[in-house]
Amino acid sequence: MQQKKQQAIIDEIAKSAKNSESSQDIYTLIYILSEKDRQIQKLKKENNFFLKKWDKHNILENQKDKTKDKIIEQQSRLAAMGEMIDAVAHQWKQPLNAISMLLDMLKTDFKEGTVDADYIDDLESTAQLQIDHMVTTLSEFRNFLRPSTKNESFFIHSTLANVLVLMKDELIAQNVHINANFDHEVKIFGNKNEFKHLFLNLFNNSIDAFNEHDIRHRTISVRIYDENKKIYIEVEDNAGGIPANVIANVFKPNVTTKQEGKGTGIGLYMSEQIVHKNNGTINVHNSDKGAFFTIILPFPTQ
């Protein structure tokens, strides 16, 4: 169902872009994105084939098995890539429609003789804003997909901002407000893309909980600060919390509170692996609003 939804969006955008003579470059990018999606769906099928060959007991008991971890990591990344393709497709739909409307207006106004130099300058400026938005989204998407094992020092709030660029339209469509709070810029040492994946997992979990519990006023609060040579990242939503019979096991693989077919049970497991890889800890409890995740990282020495 999700694959059909993504393909329908991509086909609709591609059709819109193809019909505009001045949008050939955009159509080419849409085609590339569509091909990427097909490749990902193929990899998903191959990945599911290998997963079925694993005995569930071995997956749960042999946590340190490198092959198992690689398969779970691949599955998690593929799921995130699919979500990002959906987000990019949504974010491109609006600017493409806007550019198409501008071209239609230009043709009509030219026939009526109302086109002059100022008109062209305004139209160019408006169209460029839409194109810049698309380029920014595509750039963030490519950075997210780019495999990287490099650890570096970076400001965590900038990484959060990158994720919000990718999820902008999805958050608007889901009526989710992100309340980010940090007293000053906090630098950490690690893999930037992995921390993007971490934020993406937490935000998507909250969105699913909002929809499952039919929450109207939706807020995700993010607080980042350092204290006593430790870095704290706190993420809290107001979606009602995690069921008591599940919360103790949410970081284990194949554990999900979502309806069948809607959750893989690996998002929070991979989030924990990312944090542990960076010598940190992650825990969750239910506040009076909803799920409250706390990530504690060592102060960077680099």
Beta strands, then each sheet from edge to edge (+ up, - down):
strand 1: 152-155
strand 2: 176-182
strand 3: 187-190
strand 4: 218-227
strand 5: 230-237
strand 6: 281-286
strand 7: 291-298
sheet 1: 1+ 3-
sheet 2: 2+ 4+ 5- 7+ 6-
end
